[in-house]
Amino acid sequence: MSSSTSFSDRRPSRLVLGVAAAAPVLAAAVLGSFATSPNIPWYDTLAKPPLNPPNWVFGPAWTTLYVLMAYAFYRILRLEPATPGRRAAIIVFFAQLVLNAAWSFAFFYARSPQLGLVVILPMAALLVATIVLFWRLDRVAGYFLAPTAFWVAFATYLNAGIFILNR
């Protein structure tokens, strides 16, 4: 390959980019499920705030959100690496994704709504920052993260309510 070959000539395939986008999101989902599932009986004993949905809602909601996250991330990964702002958007995306998985460990595995709040508040801020950074690069990617921000805002309300009601 000559040194004049452009990135577009050696761009990773859609499949490779799709796997690269889906793998970290799937890892966060699996880790979160690992921390959450065995602790549902504990969660069921807690007092819940108004508007708390039934347990069966959470799985489909998070599955949908993770699919949207992976697609948004895919759209950013397909941009040329030298695109201004791309690297920062990826770093902030990963930071919020790490906190996303960490929340399940803080709230469910540690059985600590207080620790859950300590994790979910910066997670929400990083998610908003990710939306802004993605939006600047690809508006569709930004739009696809918006439902996650709304759900995390709702989850913050639930987490705070559970903390207050179970002190």
Buried (B, 14 or more C-beta within 10 A) or exposed (E): EEEEEEEEEEEEEEEEBBBBBBEBBEEBBEBBBBBBEEBEEEBEEBEBBEEBEEEEEBEEBBEEBBBBBBBBBBBBBBBEEEEEEBEBBBEBBBBBBBBBBBBBBBBBBBEBBBBBBBBBBEBBEBBBBBBEBBBBBBEEBBBBBBBBBEBBEBBBBBBBBBBEEEE
